[in-house]
Amino acid sequence: MATASALSLSAGSYVQSYRQQQAQRSADQAFQSAQNLLSRAQDARQQAARAQQNARELEIQASQAQSEARRVSINLKAADAIQNTQTQLNNNYANLPAQVQAKADTYTAAATTTTTSVGSVVNTTA
């Protein structure tokens, strides 16, 4: 039969082995948790990189939209100026016959007033 000291030694060895197994399981679980955290960190970095790329693309699109808006604004101002000029030209063209007639009347009146005779000329050489 086993003696008390042999049983005690066997029980102590069993407890030590059990504790080592528990410590190994804890270490394995900690390692697995660390691996999971690393994987999540890599996923987060990839998502952040995609978000930065999306932000850069949005900034480019916003800049292009602002440029297009400025171009449209300039074109609208130019179209308005062209329309105003066209209106002025149409008005001037519509008034042109009246202006020409007024000038012609002025020249006709001047021509008729300058042809009046003041006196007569006498020929004294004969």
VENTA-V491694 format. One line per field, one symbol per residue. ss: DSSP state (~ for helix, > for strand, _ for the rest). phi: phi as a letter, one per 40 degrees, with the letter a starting at -180 (. if undefined). A space follows every 50 residues. Layout:
BEGIN
ss=???
phi=???
END
This chain:
BEGIN
ss=___~~~~~~~~~~~~~~~~~~~~~~~~~~~~~~~~~~~~~~~~~~~~~~~ ~~~~~~~~~~~~~~~~~~~~~~~~~~~~~~~~~~~~~~~~~~~~~~~~~~ ~~~~~~~~~~~~~_____________
phi=.ccccccccccccccccccccccccccccccccccccccccccccccccc cccccccccccccccccccccccccccccccccccccccccccccddccc ccccccccccccccccccabbbcbcc
END
